[in-house]
């Protein structure tokens, strides 16, 4: 799920493997008015969950927290 948060763009997703869903997120920072973006953070696997919805929700929470802590 892609969404904007503050001056970041976030791609929160999950990887399904063996009946488990692994949360992960990529965070991009817009670098110009033309909305060019560069990746600034990749979460790796955040944790495993029983559903894809739970995994994506966890990835979104992680990304928002990272953005709040790293906003300039």
mmCIF file as Biopython writes it, N, C-alpha, C and O atoms, coordinates in Angstrom:
data_model
#
loop_
_atom_site.group_PDB
_atom_site.id
_atom_site.type_symbol
_atom_site.label_atom_id
_atom_site.label_alt_id
_atom_site.label_comp_id
_atom_site.label_asym_id
_atom_site.label_entity_id
_atom_site.label_seq_id
_atom_site.pdbx_PDB_ins_code
_atom_site.Cartn_x
_atom_site.Cartn_y
_atom_site.Cartn_z
_atom_site.occupancy
_atom_site.B_iso_or_equiv
_atom_site.auth_seq_id
_atom_site.auth_asym_id
_atom_site.pdbx_PDB_model_num
ATOM 1   N N  . UNK A ? 1  ? 0.843  -1.166  0.000  1.0 0.0 1  A 1 
ATOM 2   C CA . UNK A ? 1  ? 0.000  0.000   0.000  1.0 0.0 1  A 1 
ATOM 3   C C  . UNK A ? 1  ? 0.895  1.238   0.000  1.0 0.0 1  A 1 
ATOM 4   O O  . UNK A ? 1  ? 1.727  1.419   0.889  1.0 0.0 1  A 1 
ATOM 5   N N  . UNK A ? 2  ? 0.713  2.061   -0.984 1.0 0.0 2  A 1 
ATOM 6   C CA . UNK A ? 2  ? 1.495  3.295   -1.085 1.0 0.0 2  A 1 
ATOM 7   C C  . UNK A ? 2  ? 0.677  4.460   -0.552 1.0 0.0 2  A 1 
ATOM 8   O O  . UNK A ? 2  ? -0.515 4.586   -0.829 1.0 0.0 2  A 1 
ATOM 9   N N  . UNK A ? 3  ? 1.354  5.317   0.229  1.0 0.0 3  A 1 
ATOM 10  C CA . UNK A ? 3  ? 0.687  6.500   0.748  1.0 0.0 3  A 1 
ATOM 11  C C  . UNK A ? 3  ? 1.738  7.548   1.098  1.0 0.0 3  A 1 
ATOM 12  O O  . UNK A ? 3  ? 2.922  7.242   1.241  1.0 0.0 3  A 1 
ATOM 13  N N  . UNK A ? 4  ? 1.280  8.784   1.233  1.0 0.0 4  A 1 
ATOM 14  C CA . UNK A ? 4  ? 2.152  9.892   1.623  1.0 0.0 4  A 1 
ATOM 15  C C  . UNK A ? 4  ? 1.955  10.173  3.103  1.0 0.0 4  A 1 
ATOM 16  O O  . UNK A ? 4  ? 0.848  10.075  3.632  1.0 0.0 4  A 1 
ATOM 17  N N  . UNK A ? 5  ? 3.053  10.524  3.757  1.0 0.0 5  A 1 
ATOM 18  C CA . UNK A ? 5  ? 3.025  10.886  5.165  1.0 0.0 5  A 1 
ATOM 19  C C  . UNK A ? 5  ? 4.056  11.976  5.374  1.0 0.0 5  A 1 
ATOM 20  O O  . UNK A ? 5  ? 5.247  11.779  5.135  1.0 0.0 5  A 1 
ATOM 21  N N  . UNK A ? 6  ? 3.585  13.123  5.823  1.0 0.0 6  A 1 
ATOM 22  C CA . UNK A ? 6  ? 4.444  14.294  5.964  1.0 0.0 6  A 1 
ATOM 23  C C  . UNK A ? 6  ? 5.115  14.569  4.622  1.0 0.0 6  A 1 
ATOM 24  O O  . UNK A ? 6  ? 4.411  14.680  3.618  1.0 0.0 6  A 1 
ATOM 25  N N  . UNK A ? 7  ? 6.442  14.684  4.552  1.0 0.0 7  A 1 
ATOM 26  C CA . UNK A ? 7  ? 7.090  14.914  3.257  1.0 0.0 7  A 1 
ATOM 27  C C  . UNK A ? 7  ? 7.744  13.632  2.721  1.0 0.0 7  A 1 
ATOM 28  O O  . UNK A ? 7  ? 8.709  13.687  1.958  1.0 0.0 7  A 1 
ATOM 29  N N  . UNK A ? 8  ? 7.208  12.493  3.130  1.0 0.0 8  A 1 
ATOM 30  C CA . UNK A ? 8  ? 7.693  11.189  2.678  1.0 0.0 8  A 1 
ATOM 31  C C  . UNK A ? 8  ? 6.616  10.465  1.881  1.0 0.0 8  A 1 
ATOM 32  O O  . UNK A ? 8  ? 5.425  10.734  2.036  1.0 0.0 8  A 1 
ATOM 33  N N  . UNK A ? 9  ? 7.045  9.556   1.038  1.0 0.0 9  A 1 
ATOM 34  C CA . UNK A ? 9  ? 6.159  8.604   0.385  1.0 0.0 9  A 1 
ATOM 35  C C  . UNK A ? 9  ? 6.538  7.233   0.920  1.0 0.0 9  A 1 
ATOM 36  O O  . UNK A ? 9  ? 7.720  6.908   1.034  1.0 0.0 9  A 1 
ATOM 37  N N  . UNK A ? 10 ? 5.543  6.440   1.245  1.0 0.0 10 A 1 
ATOM 38  C CA . UNK A ? 10 ? 5.775  5.144   1.880  1.0 0.0 10 A 1 
ATOM 39  C C  . UNK A ? 10 ? 5.137  4.047   1.051  1.0 0.0 10 A 1 
ATOM 40  O O  . UNK A ? 10 ? 4.021  4.189   0.553  1.0 0.0 10 A 1 
ATOM 41  N N  . UNK A ? 11 ? 5.867  2.951   0.913  1.0 0.0 11 A 1 
ATOM 42  C CA . UNK A ? 11 ? 5.344  1.741   0.283  1.0 0.0 11 A 1 
ATOM 43  C C  . UNK A ? 11 ? 5.382  0.645   1.338  1.0 0.0 11 A 1 
ATOM 44  O O  . UNK A ? 11 ? 6.428  0.039   1.571  1.0 0.0 11 A 1 
ATOM 45  N N  . UNK A ? 12 ? 4.249  0.389   1.975  1.0 0.0 12 A 1 
ATOM 46  C CA . UNK A ? 12 ? 4.130  -0.650  3.003  1.0 0.0 12 A 1 
ATOM 47  C C  . UNK A ? 12 ? 3.568  -1.901  2.344  1.0 0.0 12 A 1 
ATOM 48  O O  . UNK A ? 12 ? 2.566  -1.845  1.631  1.0 0.0 12 A 1 
ATOM 49  N N  . UNK A ? 13 ? 4.226  -3.034  2.590  1.0 0.0 13 A 1 
ATOM 50  C CA . UNK A ? 13 ? 3.795  -4.265  1.929  1.0 0.0 13 A 1 
ATOM 51  C C  . UNK A ? 13 ? 4.088  -5.457  2.824  1.0 0.0 13 A 1 
ATOM 52  O O  . UNK A ? 13 ? 4.556  -5.319  3.954  1.0 0.0 13 A 1 
ATOM 53  N N  . UNK A ? 14 ? 3.796  -6.636  2.279  1.0 0.0 14 A 1 
ATOM 54  C CA . UNK A ? 14 ? 4.136  -7.853  2.999  1.0 0.0 14 A 1 
ATOM 55  C C  . UNK A ? 14 ? 4.604  -8.906  2.001  1.0 0.0 14 A 1 
ATOM 56  O O  . UNK A ? 14 ? 4.302  -8.846  0.809  1.0 0.0 14 A 1 
ATOM 57  N N  . UNK A ? 15 ? 5.340  -9.857  2.522  1.0 0.0 15 A 1 
ATOM 58  C CA . UNK A ? 15 ? 5.809  -10.997 1.754  1.0 0.0 15 A 1 
ATOM 59  C C  . UNK A ? 15 ? 5.190  -12.230 2.380  1.0 0.0 15 A 1 
ATOM 60  O O  . UNK A ? 15 ? 5.367  -12.469 3.574  1.0 0.0 15 A 1 
ATOM 61  N N  . UNK A ? 16 ? 4.459  -13.026 1.590  1.0 0.0 16 A 1 
ATOM 62  C CA . UNK A ? 16 ? 3.844  -14.239 2.109  1.0 0.0 16 A 1 
ATOM 63  C C  . UNK A ? 16 ? 4.796  -15.395 1.873  1.0 0.0 16 A 1 
ATOM 64  O O  . UNK A ? 16 ? 5.281  -15.613 0.763  1.0 0.0 16 A 1 
ATOM 65  N N  . UNK A ? 17 ? 5.053  -16.132 2.950  1.0 0.0 17 A 1 
ATOM 66  C CA . UNK A ? 17 ? 5.936  -17.286 2.837  1.0 0.0 17 A 1 
ATOM 67  C C  . UNK A ? 17 ? 5.541  -18.309 3.893  1.0 0.0 17 A 1 
ATOM 68  O O  . UNK A ? 17 ? 5.572  -18.019 5.089  1.0 0.0 17 A 1 
ATOM 69  N N  . UNK A ? 18 ? 5.175  -19.491 3.455  1.0 0.0 18 A 1 
ATOM 70  C CA . UNK A ? 18 ? 4.845  -20.565 4.381  1.0 0.0 18 A 1 
ATOM 71  C C  . UNK A ? 18 ? 3.658  -20.286 5.284  1.0 0.0 18 A 1 
ATOM 72  O O  . UNK A ? 18 ? 3.627  -20.730 6.432  1.0 0.0 18 A 1 
ATOM 73  N N  . UNK A ? 19 ? 2.685  -19.556 4.772  1.0 0.0 19 A 1 
ATOM 74  C CA . UNK A ? 19 ? 1.502  -19.250 5.567  1.0 0.0 19 A 1 
ATOM 75  C C  . UNK A ? 19 ? 1.675  -18.098 6.539  1.0 0.0 19 A 1 
ATOM 76  O O  . UNK A ? 19 ? 0.756  -17.795 7.300  1.0 0.0 19 A 1 
ATOM 77  N N  . UNK A ? 20 ? 2.822  -17.454 6.530  1.0 0.0 20 A 1 
ATOM 78  C CA . UNK A ? 20 ? 3.074  -16.285 7.372  1.0 0.0 20 A 1 
ATOM 79  C C  . UNK A ? 20 ? 3.280  -15.074 6.466  1.0 0.0 20 A 1 
ATOM 80  O O  . UNK A ? 20 ? 3.673  -15.213 5.307  1.0 0.0 20 A 1 
ATOM 81  N N  . UNK A ? 21 ? 3.017  -13.911 6.995  1.0 0.0 21 A 1 
ATOM 82  C CA . UNK A ? 21 ? 3.141  -12.669 6.237  1.0 0.0 21 A 1 
ATOM 83  C C  . UNK A ? 21 ? 4.165  -11.780 6.934  1.0 0.0 21 A 1 
ATOM 84  O O  . UNK A ? 21 ? 4.025  -11.458 8.114  1.0 0.0 21 A 1 
ATOM 85  N N  . UNK A ? 22 ? 5.179  -11.396 6.200  1.0 0.0 22 A 1 
ATOM 86  C CA . UNK A ? 22 ? 6.277  -10.603 6.747  1.0 0.0 22 A 1 
ATOM 87  C C  . UNK A ? 22 ? 6.112  -9.141  6.345  1.0 0.0 22 A 1 
ATOM 88  O O  . UNK A ? 22 ? 6.045  -8.815  5.160  1.0 0.0 22 A 1 
ATOM 89  N N  . UNK A ? 23 ? 6.048  -8.270  7.341  1.0 0.0 23 A 1 
ATOM 90  C CA . UNK A ? 23 ? 5.862  -6.836  7.114  1.0 0.0 23 A 1 
ATOM 91  C C  . UNK A ? 23 ? 7.169  -6.212  6.670  1.0 0.0 23 A 1 
ATOM 92  O O  . UNK A ? 23 ? 8.245  -6.564  7.152  1.0 0.0 23 A 1 
ATOM 93  N N  . UNK A ? 24 ? 7.051  -5.268  5.731  1.0 0.0 24 A 1 
ATOM 94  C CA . UNK A ? 24 ? 8.218  -4.525  5.253  1.0 0.0 24 A 1 
ATOM 95  C C  . UNK A ? 24 ? 7.759  -3.194  4.680  1.0 0.0 24 A 1 
ATOM 96  O O  . UNK A ? 24 ? 6.608  -3.042  4.270  1.0 0.0 24 A 1 
ATOM 97  N N  . UNK A ? 25 ? 8.671  -2.238  4.657  1.0 0.0 25 A 1 
ATOM 98  C CA . UNK A ? 25 ? 8.323  -0.911  4.144  1.0 0.0 25 A 1 
ATOM 99  C C  . UNK A ? 25 ? 9.533  -0.260  3.495  1.0 0.0 25 A 1 
ATOM 100 O O  . UNK A ? 25 ? 10.673 -0.479  3.904  1.0 0.0 25 A 1 
ATOM 101 N N  . UNK A ? 26 ? 9.265  0.538   2.484  1.0 0.0 26 A 1 
ATOM 102 C CA . UNK A ? 26 ? 10.266 1.403   1.871  1.0 0.0 26 A 1 
ATOM 103 C C  . UNK A ? 26 ? 9.783  2.834   2.052  1.0 0.0 26 A 1 
ATOM 104 O O  . UNK A ? 26 ? 8.607  3.142   1.857  1.0 0.0 26 A 1 
ATOM 105 N N  . UNK A ? 27 ? 10.713 3.694   2.428  1.0 0.0 27 A 1 
ATOM 106 C CA . UNK A ? 27 ? 10.384 5.099   2.644  1.0 0.0 27 A 1 
ATOM 107 C C  . UNK A ? 27 ? 11.180 5.928   1.643  1.0 0.0 27 A 1 
ATOM 108 O O  . UNK A ? 27 ? 12.389 5.756   1.489  1.0 0.0 27 A 1 
ATOM 109 N N  . UNK A ? 28 ? 10.481 6.821   0.975  1.0 0.0 28 A 1 
ATOM 110 C CA . UNK A ? 28 ? 11.082 7.699   -0.021 1.0 0.0 28 A 1 
ATOM 111 C C  . UNK A ? 28 ? 10.884 9.134   0.423  1.0 0.0 28 A 1 
ATOM 112 O O  . UNK A ? 28 ? 9.872  9.472   1.037  1.0 0.0 28 A 1 
ATOM 113 N N  . UNK A ? 29 ? 11.855 9.972   0.111  1.0 0.0 29 A 1 
ATOM 114 C CA . UNK A ? 29 ? 11.731 11.401  0.389  1.0 0.0 29 A 1 
ATOM 115 C C  . UNK A ? 29 ? 11.653 12.132  -0.937 1.0 0.0 29 A 1 
ATOM 116 O O  . UNK A ? 29 ? 12.487 11.946  -1.823 1.0 0.0 29 A 1 
ATOM 117 N N  . UNK A ? 30 ? 10.633 12.966  -1.053 1.0 0.0 30 A 1 
ATOM 118 C CA . UNK A ? 30 ? 10.503 13.755  -2.276 1.0 0.0 30 A 1 
ATOM 119 C C  . UNK A ? 30 ? 11.628 14.781  -2.297 1.0 0.0 30 A 1 
ATOM 120 O O  . UNK A ? 30 ? 11.926 15.419  -1.288 1.0 0.0 30 A 1 
ATOM 121 N N  . UNK A ? 31 ? 12.247 14.927  -3.465 1.0 0.0 31 A 1 
ATOM 122 C CA . UNK A ? 31 ? 13.417 15.800  -3.568 1.0 0.0 31 A 1 
ATOM 123 C C  . UNK A ? 31 ? 13.167 17.066  -4.371 1.0 0.0 31 A 1 
ATOM 124 O O  . UNK A ? 31 ? 14.031 17.942  -4.428 1.0 0.0 31 A 1 
ATOM 125 N N  . UNK A ? 32 ? 12.005 17.175  -4.990 1.0 0.0 32 A 1 
ATOM 126 C CA . UNK A ? 32 ? 11.720 18.380  -5.773 1.0 0.0 32 A 1 
ATOM 127 C C  . UNK A ? 32 ? 10.219 18.576  -5.899 1.0 0.0 32 A 1 
ATOM 128 O O  . UNK A ? 32 ? 9.422  17.722  -5.512 1.0 0.0 32 A 1 
ATOM 129 N N  . UNK A ? 33 ? 9.873  19.692  -6.434 1.0 0.0 33 A 1 
ATOM 130 C CA . UNK A ? 33 ? 8.466  20.001  -6.666 1.0 0.0 33 A 1 
ATOM 131 C C  . UNK A ? 33 ? 7.854  19.007  -7.651 1.0 0.0 33 A 1 
ATOM 132 O O  . UNK A ? 33 ? 6.654  18.737  -7.599 1.0 0.0 33 A 1 
ATOM 133 N N  . UNK A ? 34 ? 8.664  18.471  -8.535 1.0 0.0 34 A 1 
ATOM 134 C CA . UNK A ? 34 ? 8.186  17.515  -9.544 1.0 0.0 34 A 1 
ATOM 135 C C  . UNK A ? 34 ? 7.937  16.133  -8.946 1.0 0.0 34 A 1 
ATOM 136 O O  . UNK A ? 34 ? 7.667  15.184  -9.682 1.0 0.0 34 A 1 
ATOM 137 N N  . UNK A ? 35 ? 8.024  16.007  -7.614 1.0 0.0 35 A 1 
ATOM 138 C CA . UNK A ? 35 ? 7.774  14.759  -6.909 1.0 0.0 35 A 1 
ATOM 139 C C  . UNK A ? 35 ? 8.776  13.658  -7.217 1.0 0.0 35 A 1 
ATOM 140 O O  . UNK A ? 35 ? 8.461  12.478  -7.064 1.0 0.0 35 A 1 
ATOM 141 N N  . UNK A ? 36 ? 9.987  14.027  -7.652 1.0 0.0 36 A 1 
ATOM 142 C CA . UNK A ? 36 ? 11.035 13.020  -7.747 1.0 0.0 36 A 1 
ATOM 143 C C  . UNK A ? 36 ? 11.287 12.538  -6.321 1.0 0.0 36 A 1 
ATOM 144 O O  . UNK A ? 36 ? 11.238 13.327  -5.377 1.0 0.0 36 A 1 
ATOM 145 N N  . UNK A ? 37 ? 11.551 11.267  -6.170 1.0 0.0 37 A 1 
ATOM 146 C CA . UNK A ? 37 ? 11.760 10.734  -4.830 1.0 0.0 37 A 1 
ATOM 147 C C  . UNK A ? 37 ? 12.969 9.820   -4.820 1.0 0.0 37 A 1 
ATOM 148 O O  . UNK A ? 37 ? 13.274 9.147   -5.805 1.0 0.0 37 A 1 
ATOM 149 N N  . UNK A ? 38 ? 13.654 9.812   -3.673 1.0 0.0 38 A 1 
ATOM 150 C CA . UNK A ? 38 ? 14.773 8.892   -3.507 1.0 0.0 38 A 1 
ATOM 151 C C  . UNK A ? 38 ? 14.510 8.061   -2.268 1.0 0.0 38 A 1 
ATOM 152 O O  . UNK A ? 38 ? 13.979 8.553   -1.272 1.0 0.0 38 A 1 
ATOM 153 N N  . UNK A ? 39 ? 14.888 6.799   -2.341 1.0 0.0 39 A 1 
ATOM 154 C CA . UNK A ? 39 ? 14.687 5.915   -1.202 1.0 0.0 39 A 1 
ATOM 155 C C  . UNK A ? 39 ? 15.634 6.328   -0.080 1.0 0.0 39 A 1 
ATOM 156 O O  . UNK A ? 39 ? 16.831 6.514   -0.301 1.0 0.0 39 A 1 
ATOM 157 N N  . UNK A ? 40 ? 15.086 6.468   1.123  1.0 0.0 40 A 1 
ATOM 158 C CA . UNK A ? 40 ? 15.912 6.851   2.259  1.0 0.0 40 A 1 
ATOM 159 C C  . UNK A ? 40 ? 15.972 5.765   3.333  1.0 0.0 40 A 1 
ATOM 160 O O  . UNK A ? 40 ? 16.868 5.779   4.178  1.0 0.0 40 A 1 
ATOM 161 N N  . UNK A ? 41 ? 15.039 4.838   3.306  1.0 0.0 41 A 1 
ATOM 162 C CA . UNK A ? 41 ? 15.046 3.791   4.329  1.0 0.0 41 A 1 
ATOM 163 C C  . UNK A ? 41 ? 14.306 2.562   3.831  1.0 0.0 41 A 1 
ATOM 164 O O  . UNK A ? 41 ? 13.231 2.665   3.240  1.0 0.0 41 A 1 
ATOM 165 N N  . UNK A ? 42 ? 14.894 1.396   4.077  1.0 0.0 42 A 1 
ATOM 166 C CA . UNK A ? 42 ? 14.278 0.104   3.781  1.0 0.0 42 A 1 
ATOM 167 C C  . UNK A ? 42 ? 14.233 -0.639  5.093  1.0 0.0 42 A 1 
ATOM 168 O O  . UNK A ? 42 ? 15.258 -0.765  5.763  1.0 0.0 42 A 1 
ATOM 169 N N  . UNK A ? 43 ? 13.087 -1.130  5.473  1.0 0.0 43 A 1 
ATOM 170 C CA . UNK A ? 43 ? 12.917 -1.735  6.789  1.0 0.0 43 A 1 
ATOM 171 C C  . UNK A ? 43 ? 13.515 -3.124  6.917  1.0 0.0 43 A 1 
ATOM 172 O O  . UNK A ? 43 ? 13.909 -3.536  8.008  1.0 0.0 43 A 1 
ATOM 173 N N  . UNK A ? 44 ? 13.584 -3.849  5.806  1.0 0.0 44 A 1 
ATOM 174 C CA . UNK A ? 44 ? 13.835 -5.275  5.937  1.0 0.0 44 A 1 
ATOM 175 C C  . UNK A ? 44 ? 12.566 -5.901  6.495  1.0 0.0 44 A 1 
ATOM 176 O O  . UNK A ? 44 ? 11.527 -5.243  6.543  1.0 0.0 44 A 1 
ATOM 177 N N  . UNK A ? 45 ? 12.629 -7.149  6.915  1.0 0.0 45 A 1 
ATOM 178 C CA . UNK A ? 45 ? 11.446 -7.786  7.496  1.0 0.0 45 A 1 
ATOM 179 C C  . UNK A ? 45 ? 11.264 -7.296  8.923  1.0 0.0 45 A 1 
ATOM 180 O O  . UNK A ? 45 ? 12.162 -7.439  9.753  1.0 0.0 45 A 1 
ATOM 181 N N  . UNK A ? 46 ? 10.107 -6.718  9.209  1.0 0.0 46 A 1 
ATOM 182 C CA . UNK A ? 46 ? 9.821  -6.141  10.515 1.0 0.0 46 A 1 
ATOM 183 C C  . UNK A ? 46 ? 9.315  -7.204  11.487 1.0 0.0 46 A 1 
ATOM 184 O O  . UNK A ? 46 ? 9.635  -7.159  12.675 1.0 0.0 46 A 1 
ATOM 185 N N  . UNK A ? 47 ? 8.558  -8.123  11.011 1.0 0.0 47 A 1 
ATOM 186 C CA . UNK A ? 47 ? 8.003  -9.188  11.846 1.0 0.0 47 A 1 
ATOM 187 C C  . UNK A ? 47 ? 7.086  -10.050 11.013 1.0 0.0 47 A 1 
ATOM 188 O O  . UNK A ? 47 ? 6.782  -9.717  9.867  1.0 0.0 47 A 1 
ATOM 189 N N  . UNK A ? 48 ? 6.636  -11.173 11.589 1.0 0.0 48 A 1 
ATOM 190 C CA . UNK A ? 48 ? 5.719  -12.033 10.847 1.0 0.0 48 A 1 
ATOM 191 C C  . UNK A ? 48 ? 4.345  -12.016 11.514 1.0 0.0 48 A 1 
ATOM 192 O O  . UNK A ? 48 ? 4.212  -11.928 12.734 1.0 0.0 48 A 1 
ATOM 193 N N  . UNK A ? 49 ? 3.328  -12.104 10.649 1.0 0.0 49 A 1 
ATOM 194 C CA . UNK A ? 49 ? 1.940  -11.940 11.074 1.0 0.0 49 A 1 
ATOM 195 C C  . UNK A ? 49 ? 1.077  -13.010 10.438 1.0 0.0 49 A 1 
ATOM 196 O O  . UNK A ? 49 ? 1.477  -13.656 9.469  1.0 0.0 49 A 1 
ATOM 197 N N  . UNK A ? 50 ? -0.111 -13.192 10.993 1.0 0.0 50 A 1 
ATOM 198 C CA . UNK A ? 50 ? -1.021 -14.240 10.507 1.0 0.0 50 A 1 
ATOM 199 C C  . UNK A ? 50 ? -1.822 -13.835 9.274  1.0 0.0 50 A 1 
ATOM 200 O O  . UNK A ? 50 ? -2.389 -14.690 8.594  1.0 0.0 50 A 1 
ATOM 201 N N  . UNK A ? 51 ? -1.871 -12.540 8.983  1.0 0.0 51 A 1 
ATOM 202 C CA . UNK A ? 51 ? -2.618 -12.101 7.799  1.0 0.0 51 A 1 
ATOM 203 C C  . UNK A ? 51 ? -1.855 -10.996 7.083  1.0 0.0 51 A 1 
ATOM 204 O O  . UNK A ? 51 ? -1.019 -10.309 7.670  1.0 0.0 51 A 1 
ATOM 205 N N  . UNK A ? 52 ? -2.165 -10.844 5.800  1.0 0.0 52 A 1 
ATOM 206 C CA . UNK A ? 52 ? -1.524 -9.783  5.031  1.0 0.0 52 A 1 
ATOM 207 C C  . UNK A ? 52 ? -1.933 -8.412  5.548  1.0 0.0 52 A 1 
ATOM 208 O O  . UNK A ? 52 ? -1.116 -7.491  5.557  1.0 0.0 52 A 1 
ATOM 209 N N  . UNK A ? 53 ? -3.186 -8.259  5.982  1.0 0.0 53 A 1 
ATOM 210 C CA . UNK A ? 53 ? -3.658 -6.974  6.504  1.0 0.0 53 A 1 
ATOM 211 C C  . UNK A ? 53 ? -2.893 -6.587  7.771  1.0 0.0 53 A 1 
ATOM 212 O O  . UNK A ? 53 ? -2.516 -5.427  7.935  1.0 0.0 53 A 1 
ATOM 213 N N  . UNK A ? 54 ? -2.663 -7.552  8.666  1.0 0.0 54 A 1 
ATOM 214 C CA . UNK A ? 54 ? -1.902 -7.270  9.889  1.0 0.0 54 A 1 
ATOM 215 C C  . UNK A ? 54 ? -0.470 -6.872  9.560  1.0 0.0 54 A 1 
ATOM 216 O O  . UNK A ? 54 ? 0.085  -5.968  10.184 1.0 0.0 54 A 1 
ATOM 217 N N  . UNK A ? 55 ? 0.123  -7.539  8.591  1.0 0.0 55 A 1 
ATOM 218 C CA . UNK A ? 55 ? 1.503  -7.233  8.201  1.0 0.0 55 A 1 
ATOM 219 C C  . UNK A ? 55 ? 1.607  -5.837  7.601  1.0 0.0 55 A 1 
ATOM 220 O O  . UNK A ? 55 ? 2.524  -5.088  7.939  1.0 0.0 55 A 1 
ATOM 221 N N  . UNK A ? 56 ? 0.693  -5.479  6.727  1.0 0.0 56 A 1 
ATOM 222 C CA . UNK A ? 56 ? 0.723  -4.154  6.108  1.0 0.0 56 A 1 
ATOM 223 C C  . UNK A ? 56 ? 0.483  -3.077  7.166  1.0 0.0 56 A 1 
ATOM 224 O O  . UNK A ? 56 ? 1.126  -2.027  7.134  1.0 0.0 56 A 1 
ATOM 225 N N  . UNK A ? 57 ? -0.425 -3.323  8.093  1.0 0.0 57 A 1 
ATOM 226 C CA . UNK A ? 57 ? -0.673 -2.362  9.167  1.0 0.0 57 A 1 
ATOM 227 C C  . UNK A ? 57 ? 0.581  -2.162  10.018 1.0 0.0 57 A 1 
ATOM 228 O O  . UNK A ? 57 ? 0.898  -1.032  10.392 1.0 0.0 57 A 1 
ATOM 229 N N  . UNK A ? 58 ? 1.287  -3.228  10.323 1.0 0.0 58 A 1 
ATOM 230 C CA . UNK A ? 58 ? 2.531  -3.126  11.094 1.0 0.0 58 A 1 
ATOM 231 C C  . UNK A ? 58 ? 3.587  -2.349  10.317 1.0 0.0 58 A 1 
ATOM 232 O O  . UNK A ? 58 ? 4.314  -1.545  10.900 1.0 0.0 58 A 1 
ATOM 233 N N  . UNK A ? 59 ? 3.681  -2.577  9.021  1.0 0.0 59 A 1 
ATOM 234 C CA . UNK A ? 59 ? 4.640  -1.851  8.179  1.0 0.0 59 A 1 
ATOM 235 C C  . UNK A ? 59 ? 4.307  -0.360  8.147  1.0 0.0 59 A 1 
ATOM 236 O O  . UNK A ? 59 ? 5.207  0.479   8.190  1.0 0.0 59 A 1 
ATOM 237 N N  . UNK A ? 60 ? 3.033  -0.033  8.073  1.0 0.0 60 A 1 
ATOM 238 C CA . UNK A ? 60 ? 2.615  1.370   8.085  1.0 0.0 60 A 1 
ATOM 239 C C  . UNK A ? 60 ? 2.982  2.039   9.405  1.0 0.0 60 A 1 
ATOM 240 O O  . UNK A ? 60 ? 3.499  3.157   9.412  1.0 0.0 60 A 1 
ATOM 241 N N  . UNK A ? 61 ? 2.717  1.357   10.528 1.0 0.0 61 A 1 
ATOM 242 C CA . UNK A ? 61 ? 3.065  1.907   11.848 1.0 0.0 61 A 1 
ATOM 243 C C  . UNK A ? 61 ? 4.566  2.138   11.956 1.0 0.0 61 A 1 
ATOM 244 O O  . UNK A ? 61 ? 5.006  3.192   12.414 1.0 0.0 61 A 1 
ATOM 245 N N  . UNK A ? 62 ? 5.345  1.158   11.537 1.0 0.0 62 A 1 
ATOM 246 C CA . UNK A ? 62 ? 6.799  1.270   11.602 1.0 0.0 62 A 1 
ATOM 247 C C  . UNK A ? 62 ? 7.266  2.468   10.778 1.0 0.0 62 A 1 
ATOM 248 O O  . UNK A ? 62 ? 8.093  3.255   11.238 1.0 0.0 62 A 1 
ATOM 249 N N  . UNK A ? 63 ? 6.740  2.606   9.564  1.0 0.0 63 A 1 
ATOM 250 C CA . UNK A ? 63 ? 7.164  3.685   8.668  1.0 0.0 63 A 1 
ATOM 251 C C  . UNK A ? 63 ? 6.791  5.056   9.238  1.0 0.0 63 A 1 
ATOM 252 O O  . UNK A ? 63 ? 7.601  5.982   9.195  1.0 0.0 63 A 1 
ATOM 253 N N  . UNK A ? 64 ? 5.591  5.192   9.762  1.0 0.0 64 A 1 
ATOM 254 C CA . UNK A ? 64 ? 5.187  6.479   10.350 1.0 0.0 64 A 1 
ATOM 255 C C  . UNK A ? 64 ? 6.090  6.838   11.524 1.0 0.0 64 A 1 
ATOM 256 O O  . UNK A ? 64 ? 6.501  7.990   11.663 1.0 0.0 64 A 1 
ATOM 257 N N  . UNK A ? 65 ? 6.397  5.862   12.362 1.0 0.0 65 A 1 
ATOM 258 C CA . UNK A ? 65 ? 7.276  6.127   13.502 1.0 0.0 65 A 1 
ATOM 259 C C  . UNK A ? 65 ? 8.662  6.541   13.027 1.0 0.0 65 A 1 
ATOM 260 O O  . UNK A ? 65 ? 9.249  7.473   13.577 1.0 0.0 65 A 1 
ATOM 261 N N  . UNK A ? 66 ? 9.192  5.864   12.016 1.0 0.0 66 A 1 
ATOM 262 C CA . UNK A ? 66 ? 10.506 6.225   11.491 1.0 0.0 66 A 1 
ATOM 263 C C  . UNK A ? 66 ? 10.477 7.654   10.955 1.0 0.0 66 A 1 
ATOM 264 O O  . UNK A ? 66 ? 11.397 8.432   11.211 1.0 0.0 66 A 1 
ATOM 265 N N  . UNK A ? 67 ? 9.431  8.001   10.216 1.0 0.0 67 A 1 
ATOM 266 C CA . UNK A ? 67 ? 9.309  9.354   9.664  1.0 0.0 67 A 1 
ATOM 267 C C  . UNK A ? 67 ? 9.239  10.396  10.776 1.0 0.0 67 A 1 
ATOM 268 O O  . UNK A ? 67 ? 9.888  11.439  10.687 1.0 0.0 67 A 1 
ATOM 269 N N  . UNK A ? 68 ? 8.466  10.128  11.812 1.0 0.0 68 A 1 
ATOM 270 C CA . UNK A ? 68 ? 8.357  11.068  12.925 1.0 0.0 68 A 1 
ATOM 271 C C  . UNK A ? 68 ? 9.710  11.291  13.593 1.0 0.0 68 A 1 
ATOM 272 O O  . UNK A ? 68 ? 10.034 12.414  13.981 1.0 0.0 68 A 1 
ATOM 273 N N  . UNK A ? 69 ? 10.494 10.235  13.728 1.0 0.0 69 A 1 
ATOM 274 C CA . UNK A ? 69 ? 11.796 10.332  14.400 1.0 0.0 69 A 1 
ATOM 275 C C  . UNK A ? 69 ? 12.880 10.930  13.509 1.0 0.0 69 A 1 
ATOM 276 O O  . UNK A ? 69 ? 13.889 11.417  14.018 1.0 0.0 69 A 1 
ATOM 277 N N  . UNK A ? 70 ? 12.692 10.904  12.189 1.0 0.0 70 A 1 
ATOM 278 C CA . UNK A ? 70 ? 13.739 11.339  11.275 1.0 0.0 70 A 1 
ATOM 279 C C  . UNK A ? 70 ? 13.358 12.530  10.420 1.0 0.0 70 A 1 
ATOM 280 O O  . UNK A ? 70 ? 14.046 12.835  9.446  1.0 0.0 70 A 1 
ATOM 281 N N  . UNK A ? 71 ? 12.288 13.199  10.759 1.0 0.0 71 A 1 
ATOM 282 C CA . UNK A ? 71 ? 11.853 14.381  10.009 1.0 0.0 71 A 1 
ATOM 283 C C  . UNK A ? 71 ? 12.814 15.528  10.274 1.0 0.0 71 A 1 
ATOM 284 O O  . UNK A ? 71 ? 13.203 15.774  11.416 1.0 0.0 71 A 1 
ATOM 285 N N  . UNK A ? 72 ? 13.187 16.217  9.230  1.0 0.0 72 A 1 
ATOM 286 C CA . UNK A ? 72 ? 14.117 17.346  9.367  1.0 0.0 72 A 1 
ATOM 287 C C  . UNK A ? 72 ? 13.399 18.650  9.195  1.0 0.0 72 A 1 
ATOM 288 O O  . UNK A ? 72 ? 14.018 19.711  9.276  1.0 0.0 72 A 1 
#
